[in-house]
Amino acid sequence: MFLLGTIVNGLLIIVGSLLGKLLHRIPEGMKGTVMHGIGLAVVVLGLQMGFKSENFLIVILSLVFGAVIGEYCKLEDKLNQLGAWLETKIGKGNGQGSISEGFVTATLIFVIGAMAIIGALDSGIRGDHDVLLTKAIIDGFTALILTTTLGIGVIFSAIPVMLYEGAIASFATQIDRFIPQALMDSFIVEMTATGGVMIFAIGLNLLGLIKIRVANLLPGIIVCALIVTIMHYVS
């Protein structure tokens, strides 16, 4: 079931929001330790994915050229600007209070990121839900924390998250109709490894060790597809 990861992600956001409504006070130490634990798990997941590459040069080239494209287009800055604009227009500009603000803030956190895209692609192409299930755990805990401060509006973010990830996963299931199986197999392996490096970077960000602009690496997935395609037809 290619939508399993997407459905679980949405459900855990709902569960986390409901728990956050019940639990008003969570010790800061507990929050920090749990987030560090999740960060470590994400790092390990990223490493496992990264080691699956059969030609790591493809991964390196994909990340390098992807980073150049992402930085040139300033993807992360634009996403942050979009978030700020939406929060101004919807979260604070219509007088609806915390419900609207919680919805917008949570949606931006859960939807905008490498894990949503890579996880949905993995679910649709390989039927592997590990990335989305990991993301679901992170989102569930994050929803719990956000609800304690922004209110129950956070729960409604589950809807756009499921629509967004579901659309990507559904599209990914149709890719093999247009691409030869050998090329598809090669792309899956190298896309998984390239995405794994990005997941690893997200783990480092969660641990607070460094701030990597992961959104600016996302074009690396497209670059990976182009490199694999060229190598397939040249060889």
Residue frames as a rotation matrix with the C-alpha (Angstrom) as fourth column:
MET 1
0.581 0.814 0.000 0.00
0.814 -0.581 0.000 0.00
0.000 0.000 -1.000 0.00
PHE 2
-0.223 -0.813 0.538 1.90
0.804 -0.466 -0.369 3.03
0.551 0.351 0.757 -1.30
LEU 3
0.084 0.324 0.942 -0.04
-0.167 -0.928 0.334 5.49
0.982 -0.186 -0.024 0.90
LEU 4
0.505 0.129 -0.854 0.73
0.693 0.529 0.490 3.75
0.514 -0.839 0.178 4.19
GLY 5
-0.466 -0.792 -0.394 3.50
0.881 -0.375 -0.288 6.16
0.081 -0.482 0.873 5.19
THR 6
-0.733 0.257 0.630 1.36
-0.011 -0.930 0.366 9.16
0.680 0.262 0.685 4.24
ILE 7
0.320 0.944 -0.084 -1.61
0.008 0.086 0.996 7.94
0.948 -0.319 0.020 6.27
VAL 8
0.326 -0.287 -0.901 0.50
0.907 0.363 0.213 7.16
0.266 -0.886 0.379 9.33
ASN 9
-0.748 -0.642 0.167 2.12
0.596 -0.761 -0.256 10.61
0.292 -0.092 0.952 9.06
GLY 10
-0.401 0.686 0.607 -1.27
-0.252 -0.720 0.647 12.31
0.881 0.106 0.461 9.10
LEU 11
0.545 0.661 -0.516 -2.59
0.264 0.449 0.854 10.17
0.796 -0.601 0.070 11.95
LEU 12
-0.010 -0.630 -0.777 0.42
0.984 0.132 -0.119 10.83
0.178 -0.766 0.618 14.19
ILE 13
-0.833 -0.181 0.523 0.06
0.169 -0.983 -0.071 14.57
0.527 0.029 0.849 13.63
ILE 14
0.093 0.962 0.256 -3.55
-0.299 -0.218 0.929 14.26
0.950 -0.163 0.268 14.81
VAL 15
0.574 0.071 -0.816 -2.59
0.618 0.616 0.489 12.10
0.537 -0.785 0.309 17.80
GLY 16
-0.471 -0.845 -0.254 0.27
0.841 -0.343 -0.419 14.44
0.267 -0.411 0.872 18.72
SER 17
-0.636 0.297 0.712 -2.04
-0.143 -0.952 0.270 17.46
0.758 0.070 0.648 18.54
LEU 18
0.462 0.879 -0.115 -4.66
-0.098 0.180 0.979 15.80
0.881 -0.441 0.169 20.76
LEU 19
0.335 -0.437 -0.835 -2.02
0.889 0.440 0.126 14.85
0.312 -0.784 0.536 23.32
GLY 20
-0.716 -0.644 0.270 -0.62
0.558 -0.760 -0.333 18.37
0.420 -0.088 0.903 23.20
LYS 21
-0.144 0.768 0.624 -4.08
-0.270 -0.637 0.722 19.70
0.952 -0.064 0.299 24.01
LEU 22
0.772 0.455 -0.445 -4.17
0.217 0.469 0.856 17.51
0.598 -0.757 0.263 27.11
LEU 23
0.306 -0.771 -0.559 -0.57
0.945 0.173 0.278 18.07
-0.118 -0.613 0.781 28.23
HIS 24
0.957 0.152 0.246 -0.02
0.190 -0.972 -0.138 21.74
0.218 0.179 -0.959 28.92
ARG 25
0.579 -0.783 0.229 3.36
-0.805 -0.504 0.312 21.51
-0.129 -0.365 -0.922 30.56
ILE 26
0.897 -0.424 -0.124 6.21
0.372 0.876 -0.309 19.36
0.240 0.231 0.943 29.29
PRO 27
0.604 -0.724 -0.335 9.63
0.143 -0.315 0.938 19.78
-0.784 -0.614 -0.086 30.94
GLU 28
0.697 -0.386 -0.605 12.18
-0.707 -0.513 -0.487 21.41
-0.123 0.767 -0.630 28.64
GLY 29
-0.341 -0.881 0.327 14.71
-0.801 0.454 0.390 18.73
-0.492 -0.129 -0.861 29.49
MET 30
-0.085 0.408 0.909 12.33
0.179 0.904 -0.389 16.03
-0.980 0.130 -0.150 28.30
LYS 31
0.880 0.422 -0.217 11.66
-0.089 -0.302 -0.949 17.88
-0.466 0.855 -0.229 25.06
GLY 32
0.355 -0.833 -0.425 15.34
-0.928 -0.370 -0.049 18.26
-0.117 0.412 -0.904 24.36
THR 33
-0.473 -0.569 0.673 16.25
-0.537 0.792 0.293 14.66
-0.699 -0.223 -0.679 25.12
VAL 34
0.269 0.660 0.702 13.44
0.287 0.641 -0.712 13.25
-0.919 0.393 -0.017 22.98
MET 35
0.918 0.067 -0.391 14.39
-0.314 -0.483 -0.817 15.49
-0.244 0.873 -0.423 20.05
HIS 36
-0.039 -0.994 -0.097 18.03
-0.968 0.014 0.252 14.42
-0.249 0.104 -0.963 20.38
GLY 37
-0.340 -0.008 0.940 16.94
-0.115 0.993 -0.033 10.78
-0.933 -0.120 -0.339 20.35
ILE 38
0.702 0.653 0.284 14.91
0.261 0.136 -0.956 11.37
-0.663 0.745 -0.075 17.21
GLY 39
0.668 -0.522 -0.531 17.83
-0.723 -0.623 -0.297 13.24
-0.176 0.583 -0.793 15.66
LEU 40
-0.375 -0.839 0.396 20.17
-0.715 0.533 0.452 10.31
-0.590 -0.114 -0.799 16.26
ALA 41
-0.014 0.471 0.882 17.65
0.285 0.847 -0.448 7.91
-0.958 0.246 -0.146 14.70
VAL 42
0.910 0.359 -0.208 17.37
-0.050 -0.401 -0.915 10.15
-0.411 0.843 -0.347 11.62
VAL 43
0.195 -0.931 -0.308 21.16
-0.934 -0.272 0.230 10.25
-0.298 0.243 -0.923 11.30
VAL 44
-0.506 -0.372 0.778 21.33
-0.260 0.926 0.274 6.43
-0.822 -0.064 -0.565 11.32
LEU 45
0.435 0.748 0.501 18.50
0.373 0.357 -0.856 6.18
-0.820 0.559 -0.123 8.77
GLY 46
0.821 -0.164 -0.546 20.32
-0.501 -0.666 -0.553 8.62
-0.273 0.728 -0.629 6.48
LEU 47
-0.229 -0.971 0.067 23.54
-0.861 0.234 0.452 6.62
-0.455 0.046 -0.889 6.74
GLN 48
-0.247 0.215 0.945 21.74
0.140 0.973 -0.185 3.36
-0.959 0.087 -0.271 5.93
MET 49
0.788 0.603 0.122 20.23
0.244 -0.124 -0.962 4.94
-0.565 0.788 -0.245 2.81
GLY 50
0.608 -0.605 -0.515 23.49
-0.744 -0.660 -0.102 6.59
-0.278 0.445 -0.851 1.76
PHE 51
-0.351 -0.821 0.450 25.43
-0.614 0.564 0.551 3.32
-0.707 -0.083 -0.703 1.87
LYS 52
0.314 0.563 0.765 23.09
0.220 0.740 -0.635 1.74
-0.924 0.368 0.108 -0.70
SER 53
0.610 -0.096 -0.787 24.75
-0.679 -0.574 -0.457 3.60
-0.408 0.813 -0.415 -3.58
GLU 54
0.708 -0.380 0.595 26.42
0.518 0.853 -0.072 1.48
-0.480 0.359 0.801 -6.25
ASN 55
-0.049 -0.721 0.691 28.31
0.877 -0.362 -0.316 4.46
0.478 0.591 0.650 -7.66
PHE 56
0.258 0.209 -0.943 28.90
0.851 -0.512 0.119 7.10
-0.458 -0.833 -0.310 -5.01
LEU 57
-0.838 -0.546 -0.014 30.33
0.452 -0.708 0.542 9.49
-0.306 0.448 0.840 -7.60
ILE 58
-0.395 0.791 0.467 26.75
0.529 -0.220 0.820 9.97
0.751 0.571 -0.331 -8.82
VAL 59
0.474 0.568 -0.673 25.71
0.869 -0.178 0.461 10.92
0.142 -0.804 -0.578 -5.30
ILE 60
-0.229 -0.671 -0.705 28.56
0.699 -0.617 0.361 13.42
-0.677 -0.411 0.610 -4.97
LEU 61
-0.928 -0.125 0.352 27.87
0.359 -0.556 0.750 15.03
0.102 0.822 0.560 -8.35
SER 62
-0.068 0.988 0.136 24.14
0.687 -0.052 0.725 15.16
0.724 0.143 -0.675 -7.61
LEU 63
0.453 0.207 -0.867 24.70
0.862 -0.350 0.367 16.90
-0.227 -0.914 -0.337 -4.29
VAL 64
-0.530 -0.752 -0.391 27.28
0.582 -0.658 0.477 19.34
-0.616 0.026 0.787 -5.70
PHE 65
-0.901 0.200 0.385 25.26
0.249 -0.489 0.836 20.44
0.356 0.849 0.391 -8.71
GLY 66
0.094 0.972 -0.214 22.03
0.780 0.062 0.622 20.28
0.618 -0.225 -0.753 -6.75
ALA 67
0.138 -0.129 -0.982 23.52
0.857 -0.481 0.184 22.58
-0.496 -0.867 0.044 -4.11
VAL 68
-0.871 -0.487 -0.065 24.69
0.369 -0.735 0.568 25.02
-0.325 0.471 0.820 -6.81
ILE 69
-0.562 0.740 0.368 21.20
0.363 -0.179 0.914 25.13
0.743 0.648 -0.168 -8.32
GLY 70
0.287 0.726 -0.625 19.52
0.879 0.060 0.474 25.37
0.381 -0.685 -0.620 -4.93
GLU 71
-0.161 -0.445 -0.881 21.78
0.748 -0.638 0.185 28.16
-0.644 -0.628 0.436 -3.72
TYR 72
-0.957 -0.186 0.224 21.46
0.291 -0.641 0.711 30.04
0.011 0.745 0.667 -7.02
CYS 73
-0.309 0.930 0.202 17.66
0.291 -0.110 0.951 29.82
0.906 0.352 -0.236 -6.84
LYS 74
-0.849 -0.090 0.520 17.76
-0.435 -0.439 -0.786 30.48
0.299 -0.894 0.334 -3.07
LEU 75
-0.257 0.795 -0.550 15.18
0.083 0.585 0.807 27.76
0.963 0.161 -0.216 -2.47
GLU 76
-0.320 0.111 -0.941 15.45
0.909 0.316 -0.272 27.76
0.267 -0.942 -0.202 1.30
ASP 77
-0.934 -0.049 -0.355 15.18
0.169 -0.934 -0.315 31.54
-0.316 -0.354 0.881 1.49
LYS 78
-0.691 0.713 -0.117 12.11
-0.495 -0.350 0.795 31.51
0.526 0.608 0.595 -0.75
LEU 79
-0.165 0.624 -0.763 10.46
0.462 0.733 0.499 28.80
0.871 -0.270 -0.410 1.32
ASN 80
-0.542 -0.099 -0.835 11.13
0.830 -0.218 -0.513 30.79
-0.131 -0.971 0.201 4.48
GLN 81
-0.967 0.197 -0.163 9.74
-0.221 -0.964 0.146 33.92
-0.128 0.177 0.976 2.82
LEU 82
-0.429 0.846 -0.316 6.64
-0.166 0.270 0.949 32.00
0.888 0.459 0.024 1.77
GLY 83
-0.219 0.298 -0.929 6.20
0.840 0.542 -0.024 30.83
0.496 -0.786 -0.369 5.35
ALA 84
-0.788 -0.142 -0.600 6.56
0.484 -0.745 -0.459 34.34
-0.382 -0.652 0.655 6.71
TRP 85
-0.872 0.482 -0.079 4.12
-0.419 -0.655 0.629 35.71
0.251 0.581 0.774 4.13
LEU 86
-0.257 0.810 -0.526 1.50
0.160 0.573 0.804 33.04
0.953 0.123 -0.277 4.82
GLU 87
-0.346 0.090 -0.934 1.80
0.927 0.189 -0.325 33.49
0.147 -0.978 -0.149 8.56
THR 88
-0.933 -0.025 -0.358 1.36
0.103 -0.974 -0.200 37.26
-0.344 -0.223 0.912 8.15
LYS 89
-0.720 0.661 -0.210 -1.62
-0.543 -0.348 0.764 36.95
0.432 0.664 0.610 5.80
ILE 90
0.040 0.772 -0.634 -3.40
-0.081 0.635 0.768 34.00
0.996 0.021 0.088 7.35
GLY 91
-0.216 -0.203 -0.955 -1.95
0.781 0.552 -0.294 33.44
0.587 -0.809 0.039 10.79
LYS 92
-0.597 -0.121 -0.793 -2.13
0.704 -0.554 -0.445 36.97
-0.385 -0.824 0.416 12.09
GLY 93
-0.996 0.052 -0.069 -4.01
-0.079 -0.874 0.480 39.02
-0.035 0.484 0.874 9.54
ASN 94
-0.493 0.865 -0.098 -7.54
-0.063 0.077 0.995 37.64
0.868 0.496 0.017 9.79
GLY 95
-0.339 0.335 0.879 -8.21
-0.874 -0.459 -0.162 37.75
0.349 -0.823 0.448 13.48
GLN 96
0.528 0.595 -0.606 -8.80
-0.378 0.804 0.460 34.03
0.760 -0.014 0.649 13.89
GLY 97
0.566 -0.313 0.763 -6.19
-0.811 -0.042 0.584 33.72
-0.151 -0.949 -0.277 16.57
SER 98
-0.223 -0.824 0.520 -4.24
-0.751 0.485 0.447 30.61
-0.621 -0.291 -0.727 17.45
ILE 99
0.429 0.415 0.802 -6.22
0.135 0.849 -0.511 28.16
-0.893 0.327 0.308 15.27
SER 100
0.999 -0.037 0.006 -5.13
-0.002 -0.222 -0.975 29.86
0.038 0.974 -0.222 12.07
GLU 101
0.389 -0.917 0.092 -1.61
-0.914 -0.396 -0.091 30.52
0.120 -0.049 -0.992 13.28
GLY 102
-0.036 -0.368 0.929 -1.19
-0.553 0.782 0.289 26.97
-0.833 -0.503 -0.231 14.52
PHE 103
0.721 0.395 0.570 -2.49
0.237 0.632 -0.738 25.54
-0.652 0.667 0.362 11.23
VAL 104
0.928 -0.362 -0.088 -0.19
-0.251 -0.434 -0.865 27.63
0.275 0.825 -0.494 9.05
THR 105
0.210 -0.909 0.361 2.90
-0.975 -0.169 0.141 27.24
-0.067 -0.382 -0.922 11.20
ALA 106
0.051 -0.144 0.988 2.52
-0.351 0.924 0.153 23.47
-0.935 -0.355 -0.004 11.55
THR 107
0.883 0.333 0.332 1.74
0.185 0.403 -0.896 22.98
-0.432 0.853 0.294 7.84
LEU 108
0.731 -0.663 -0.159 4.89
-0.587 -0.493 -0.643 24.81
0.348 0.563 -0.750 6.84
ILE 109
-0.045 -0.772 0.634 7.00
-0.929 0.266 0.258 22.77
-0.368 -0.577 -0.729 9.25
PHE 110
0.076 0.165 0.983 5.55
-0.153 0.977 -0.152 19.41
-0.985 -0.139 0.099 8.17
VAL 111
0.869 0.372 0.326 5.23
0.252 0.233 -0.939 19.99
-0.426 0.898 0.109 4.42
ILE 112
0.796 -0.601 -0.071 8.32
-0.464 -0.531 -0.709 21.99
0.388 0.598 -0.701 3.57
GLY 113
0.218 -0.787 0.577 11.33
-0.780 0.216 0.588 19.75
-0.587 -0.578 -0.567 3.84
ALA 114
-0.434 -0.524 -0.732 13.37
-0.872 0.447 0.197 17.05
0.224 0.725 -0.652 2.20
MET 115
-0.894 0.036 0.447 11.89
-0.176 0.889 -0.423 14.18
-0.413 -0.456 -0.788 4.20
ALA 116
0.079 0.997 0.000 8.38
-0.294 0.023 -0.956 14.77
-0.953 0.075 0.295 2.84
ILE 117
0.442 0.052 -0.895 9.55
-0.888 -0.113 -0.445 14.65
-0.124 0.992 -0.004 -0.79
ILE 118
-0.535 -0.749 -0.390 12.10
-0.774 0.620 -0.127 11.86
0.337 0.234 -0.912 -0.45
GLY 119
-0.763 0.276 0.585 9.81
-0.269 0.686 -0.675 9.80
-0.587 -0.673 -0.449 1.77
ALA 120
0.308 0.944 -0.116 6.85
-0.459 0.041 -0.887 10.09
-0.833 0.327 0.446 -0.57
LEU 121
0.232 -0.325 -0.917 9.02
-0.950 0.129 -0.286 9.16
0.212 0.937 -0.279 -3.57
ASP 122
-0.809 -0.580 0.097 10.34
-0.582 0.765 -0.277 6.16
0.087 -0.280 -0.956 -1.65
SER 123
-0.393 0.752 0.529 6.81
-0.258 0.462 -0.849 5.05
-0.883 -0.470 0.012 -0.80
GLY 124
0.545 0.707 -0.450 5.58
-0.582 -0.067 -0.810 5.36
-0.603 0.704 0.375 -4.36
ILE 125
0.244 -0.542 -0.804 8.59
-0.903 0.174 -0.392 3.97
0.352 0.822 -0.447 -6.22
ARG 126
-0.628 -0.668 -0.399 9.89
-0.455 0.732 -0.507 1.28
0.631 -0.137 -0.764 -3.86
GLY 127
0.447 0.825 -0.345 7.01
-0.036 0.402 0.915 0.74
0.894 -0.397 0.210 -1.48
ASP 128
-0.297 -0.645 -0.704 9.49
0.806 0.226 -0.547 1.57
0.512 -0.730 0.453 1.31
HIS 129
0.573 0.684 0.452 7.88
0.299 -0.688 0.661 3.69
0.763 -0.244 -0.599 4.04
ASP 130
0.101 -0.585 -0.804 10.85
0.984 0.181 -0.007 3.97
0.150 -0.790 0.594 6.44
VAL 131
-0.828 -0.479 0.291 11.49
0.457 -0.878 -0.143 7.67
0.324 0.015 0.946 5.74
LEU 132
-0.278 0.803 0.528 7.83
-0.276 -0.593 0.756 8.70
0.920 0.065 0.387 6.05
LEU 133
0.573 0.464 -0.675 7.34
0.464 0.495 0.734 6.59
0.675 -0.734 0.069 9.17
THR 134
-0.313 -0.759 -0.571 10.38
0.948 -0.207 -0.243 8.26
0.066 -0.617 0.784 10.74
LYS 135
-0.841 0.069 0.536 9.02
0.060 -0.974 0.220 11.64
0.537 0.217 0.815 9.67
ALA 136
0.164 0.985 -0.047 5.66
0.077 0.034 0.996 10.68
0.984 -0.167 -0.070 11.17
ILE 137
0.307 -0.131 -0.943 7.25
0.919 0.297 0.258 10.14
0.246 -0.946 0.212 14.59
ILE 138
-0.761 -0.636 -0.127 9.07
0.649 -0.748 -0.137 13.47
-0.008 -0.187 0.982 14.37
ASP 139
-0.646 0.571 0.507 5.92
-0.097 -0.720 0.687 15.27
0.757 0.395 0.521 13.21
GLY 140
0.307 0.804 -0.510 3.81
0.457 0.345 0.820 13.66
0.835 -0.485 -0.261 15.92
PHE 141
0.010 -0.393 -0.919 6.10
0.994 -0.099 0.053 14.86
-0.112 -0.914 0.390 18.68
THR 142
-0.922 -0.354 0.157 6.49
0.379 -0.908 0.177 18.28
0.080 0.222 0.972 17.04
ALA 143
-0.269 0.911 0.312 2.69
0.088 -0.300 0.950 18.58
0.959 0.283 0.000 16.77
LEU 144
0.358 0.349 -0.866 2.44
0.843 0.277 0.461 17.82
0.400 -0.895 -0.195 20.48
ILE 145
-0.445 -0.635 -0.632 4.88
0.829 -0.559 -0.022 20.61
-0.339 -0.534 0.774 21.33
LEU 146
-0.911 0.089 0.402 3.33
0.170 -0.808 0.565 23.12
0.375 0.583 0.721 18.90
THR 147
-0.007 0.999 -0.038 -0.18
0.399 0.038 0.916 22.47
0.917 -0.008 -0.399 20.22
THR 148
0.137 0.010 -0.990 0.89
0.990 -0.022 0.137 23.32
-0.021 -1.000 -0.013 23.76
THR 149
-0.594 -0.457 -0.662 1.89
0.479 -0.862 0.164 26.78
-0.646 -0.220 0.731 22.52
LEU 150
-0.965 0.152 -0.212 -0.17
-0.260 -0.614 0.745 27.52
-0.017 0.774 0.633 19.37
GLY 151
-0.242 0.948 0.206 -3.40
-0.747 -0.047 -0.663 25.69
-0.619 -0.314 0.720 20.11
ILE 152
0.010 0.374 0.927 -5.54
0.105 0.922 -0.373 23.01
-0.994 0.101 -0.029 18.47
GLY 153
0.694 0.243 -0.678 -5.21
-0.568 -0.394 -0.722 24.58
-0.443 0.886 -0.136 15.00
VAL 154
-0.367 -0.926 -0.084 -2.10
-0.845 0.295 0.447 22.44
-0.389 0.235 -0.891 14.57
ILE 155
-0.290 0.288 0.913 -4.31
0.014 0.955 -0.297 19.36
-0.957 -0.073 -0.281 14.11
PHE 156
0.728 0.678 -0.099 -5.69
-0.045 -0.096 -0.994 20.65
-0.684 0.729 -0.039 10.80
SER 157
0.088 -0.788 -0.609 -2.20
-0.926 -0.290 0.241 20.60
-0.367 0.543 -0.756 9.26
ALA 158
-0.399 -0.197 0.895 -2.65
-0.072 0.980 0.183 16.83
-0.914 0.009 -0.406 8.85
ILE 159
0.609 0.748 0.262 -4.90
0.229 0.151 -0.962 17.49
-0.759 0.646 -0.080 5.84
PRO 160
0.790 -0.341 -0.509 -2.42
-0.612 -0.482 -0.627 19.33
-0.031 0.807 -0.590 3.57
VAL 161
-0.233 -0.909 0.346 0.36
-0.838 0.368 0.403 16.99
-0.494 -0.196 -0.847 4.69
MET 162
-0.168 0.242 0.956 -1.59
0.141 0.965 -0.220 13.92
-0.976 0.098 -0.196 3.56
LEU 163
0.859 0.511 0.000 -2.66
0.104 -0.174 -0.979 15.57
-0.501 0.841 -0.203 0.30
TYR 164
0.535 -0.739 -0.410 0.89
-0.836 -0.534 -0.129 16.72
-0.124 0.412 -0.903 -0.50
GLU 165
-0.466 -0.761 0.452 2.68
-0.695 0.630 0.345 13.47
-0.547 -0.153 -0.823 0.31
GLY 166
0.066 0.593 0.802 -0.12
0.170 0.786 -0.595 11.39
-0.983 0.175 -0.049 -1.19
ALA 167
0.889 0.259 -0.378 0.08
-0.273 -0.364 -0.891 13.28
-0.368 0.895 -0.253 -4.48
ILE 168
0.083 -0.948 -0.307 3.86
-0.994 -0.100 0.041 12.76
-0.070 0.302 -0.951 -4.74
ALA 169
-0.526 -0.258 0.810 3.57
-0.383 0.923 0.046 9.06
-0.760 -0.286 -0.584 -3.84
SER 170
0.448 0.786 0.427 0.76
0.138 0.411 -0.901 8.55
-0.883 0.462 0.075 -6.37
PHE 171
0.765 -0.247 -0.595 2.78
-0.635 -0.446 -0.631 10.21
-0.109 0.860 -0.498 -9.11
ALA 172
-0.230 -0.963 0.143 5.81
-0.932 0.260 0.253 8.11
-0.280 -0.075 -0.957 -8.23
THR 173
-0.111 0.237 0.965 3.87
-0.099 0.964 -0.248 4.86
-0.989 -0.123 -0.084 -8.72
GLN 174
0.837 0.527 0.150 3.31
0.121 0.090 -0.989 5.78
-0.534 0.845 0.011 -12.38
ILE 175
0.306 -0.793 -0.527 6.94
-0.775 -0.528 0.346 6.56
-0.553 0.303 -0.776 -13.24
ASP 176
-0.465 -0.592 0.658 7.77
-0.189 0.793 0.579 3.00
-0.865 0.145 -0.480 -14.24
ARG 177
0.486 0.709 0.511 5.26
0.439 0.307 -0.844 3.20
-0.756 0.635 -0.162 -17.09
PHE 178
0.989 -0.081 -0.123 7.49
-0.146 -0.646 -0.750 5.64
-0.019 0.759 -0.650 -18.94
ILE 179
0.224 -0.971 0.088 10.98
-0.974 -0.221 0.039 4.53
-0.019 -0.094 -0.995 -17.86
PRO 180
0.230 -0.219 -0.948 12.78
-0.336 0.896 -0.289 1.24
0.913 0.385 0.133 -18.70
GLN 181
0.945 0.249 -0.210 13.06
0.077 0.455 0.887 -1.12
0.317 -0.855 0.411 -15.71
ALA 182
0.244 -0.938 -0.246 16.89
0.926 0.301 -0.229 -1.18
0.289 -0.171 0.942 -15.74
LEU 183
-0.452 -0.356 0.818 17.04
0.230 -0.932 -0.279 2.61
0.862 0.062 0.503 -15.70
MET 184
0.470 0.735 0.488 14.38
-0.375 -0.335 0.865 2.73
0.799 -0.590 0.118 -12.99
ASP 185
0.807 -0.205 -0.554 16.30
0.527 0.673 0.519 0.28
0.267 -0.710 0.651 -10.78
SER 186
-0.226 -0.972 0.068 19.48
0.873 -0.234 -0.428 2.33
0.432 -0.037 0.901 -11.10
PHE 187
-0.291 0.185 0.939 17.67
-0.103 -0.982 0.161 5.58
0.951 -0.050 0.305 -10.36
ILE 188
0.763 0.645 -0.032 16.00
-0.077 0.141 0.987 4.13
0.641 -0.751 0.157 -7.26
VAL 189
0.472 -0.666 -0.577 19.34
0.863 0.483 0.148 3.03
0.180 -0.568 0.803 -5.82
GLU 190
-0.549 -0.794 0.260 21.13
0.738 -0.607 -0.295 6.34
0.392 0.030 0.919 -6.43
MET 191
-0.071 0.613 0.787 18.10
-0.166 -0.785 0.597 8.48
0.984 -0.088 0.158 -5.52
THR 192
0.824 0.360 -0.438 17.87
0.300 0.378 0.876 6.59
0.481 -0.853 0.204 -2.24
ALA 193
0.084 -0.897 -0.434 21.55
0.994 0.103 -0.022 7.22
0.064 -0.429 0.901 -1.50
THR 194
-0.625 -0.280 0.728 21.37
0.374 -0.927 -0.036 10.89
0.685 0.250 0.684 -2.49
GLY 195
0.310 0.830 0.463 18.25
-0.219 -0.411 0.885 11.37
0.925 -0.376 0.055 -0.40
GLY 196
0.640 -0.113 -0.760 19.94
0.666 0.576 0.475 9.51
0.384 -0.810 0.443 2.44
VAL 197
-0.507 -0.862 -0.019 22.69
0.795 -0.459 -0.397 12.11
0.333 -0.216 0.918 2.62
MET 198
-0.446 0.433 0.784 20.00
-0.204 -0.901 0.382 14.80
0.872 0.010 0.490 2.87
ILE 199
0.671 0.687 -0.278 18.23
0.061 0.323 0.945 12.83
0.739 -0.651 0.175 5.62
PHE 200
0.120 -0.749 -0.651 21.58
0.953 0.270 -0.135 12.60
0.278 -0.604 0.747 7.43
ALA 201
-0.744 -0.395 0.539 21.86
0.324 -0.919 -0.227 16.40
0.584 0.006 0.811 7.19
ILE 202
0.146 0.881 0.449 18.38
-0.309 -0.390 0.867 16.78
0.940 -0.266 0.215 8.67
GLY 203
0.649 0.033 -0.760 19.47
0.586 0.616 0.527 14.58
0.485 -0.787 0.381 11.57
LEU 204
-0.434 -0.879 -0.199 22.46
0.857 -0.334 -0.393 16.85
0.279 -0.341 0.897 12.21
ASN 205
-0.548 0.319 0.773 20.13
-0.135 -0.946 0.295 19.85
0.825 0.057 0.562 12.18
LEU 206
0.552 0.823 -0.134 17.82
-0.057 0.198 0.979 18.18
0.832 -0.533 0.156 14.70
LEU 207
0.385 -0.511 -0.769 20.80
0.887 0.435 0.156 17.51
0.255 -0.742 0.620 16.96
GLY 208
0.990 0.043 -0.134 21.73
0.076 -0.965 0.250 21.18
-0.119 -0.257 -0.959 16.76
LEU 209
0.275 -0.958 0.085 25.28
0.656 0.252 0.711 20.36
-0.702 -0.140 0.698 15.69
ILE 210
-0.870 -0.487 -0.075 25.11
0.243 -0.556 0.795 22.46
-0.429 0.674 0.602 12.53
LYS 211
0.190 0.929 -0.318 22.57
-0.083 -0.308 -0.948 24.29
-0.978 0.207 0.018 10.38
ILE 212
-0.839 -0.417 0.349 22.55
0.255 0.266 0.930 22.85
-0.480 0.869 -0.117 6.87
ARG 213
-0.269 0.751 -0.603 20.23
-0.756 -0.553 -0.350 24.42
-0.597 0.362 0.716 4.28
VAL 214
-0.587 0.008 0.810 18.80
0.173 0.978 0.115 21.07
-0.791 0.207 -0.575 3.23
ALA 215
0.522 0.853 0.022 16.11
0.241 -0.122 -0.963 22.60
-0.818 0.508 -0.269 1.00
ASN 216
0.459 -0.422 -0.782 18.90
-0.785 -0.604 -0.135 23.96
-0.416 0.676 -0.609 -1.22
LEU 217
-0.671 -0.697 0.251 20.10
-0.523 0.686 0.506 20.39
-0.525 0.209 -0.825 -1.77
LEU 218
0.088 0.838 0.538 16.74
-0.096 0.545 -0.833 19.15
-0.992 0.022 0.128 -3.09
PRO 219
0.605 0.112 -0.788 17.56
-0.768 -0.176 -0.615 19.83
-0.208 0.978 -0.021 -6.78
GLY 220
-0.496 -0.860 0.118 20.12
-0.820 0.509 0.261 17.05
-0.284 0.033 -0.958 -6.30
ILE 221
-0.136 0.540 0.831 17.28
0.014 0.840 -0.543 14.53
-0.991 -0.062 -0.122 -6.76
ILE 222
0.865 0.460 -0.200 16.60
-0.143 -0.156 -0.977 15.88
-0.480 0.874 -0.069 -10.27
VAL 223
0.238 -0.875 -0.422 20.32
-0.971 -0.221 -0.091 16.04
-0.014 0.431 -0.902 -11.03
CYS 224
-0.466 -0.362 0.808 20.63
-0.484 0.868 0.110 12.43
-0.741 -0.339 -0.580 -9.90
ALA 225
0.417 0.727 0.545 17.89
0.163 0.530 -0.832 11.40
-0.894 0.436 0.103 -12.33
LEU 226
0.856 -0.124 -0.501 19.63
-0.499 -0.446 -0.743 13.21
-0.131 0.887 -0.444 -15.20
ILE 227
-0.138 -0.990 0.021 23.06
-0.974 0.140 0.176 11.70
-0.177 0.004 -0.984 -14.44
VAL 228
-0.344 0.072 0.936 21.66
-0.183 0.973 -0.142 8.16
-0.921 -0.220 -0.322 -14.13
THR 229
0.715 0.682 0.153 19.72
0.063 0.154 -0.986 8.60
-0.696 0.715 0.067 -17.38
ILE 230
0.604 -0.571 -0.556 22.77
-0.796 -0.420 -0.435 9.86
0.015 0.706 -0.708 -19.29
MET 231
-0.420 -0.824 0.380 24.97
-0.832 0.516 0.201 7.05
-0.362 -0.232 -0.903 -17.96
HIS 232
0.033 0.530 0.847 22.30
-0.055 0.847 -0.528 4.46
-0.998 -0.029 0.057 -18.82
TYR 233
0.901 0.430 0.055 22.02
0.045 0.034 -0.998 5.48
-0.431 0.902 0.011 -22.47
VAL 234
0.434 -0.830 -0.350 25.72
-0.900 -0.385 -0.203 6.21
0.034 0.403 -0.914 -22.96
SER 235
-0.520 -0.644 0.561 26.74
-0.702 0.697 0.148 2.80
-0.486 -0.317 -0.814 -21.63
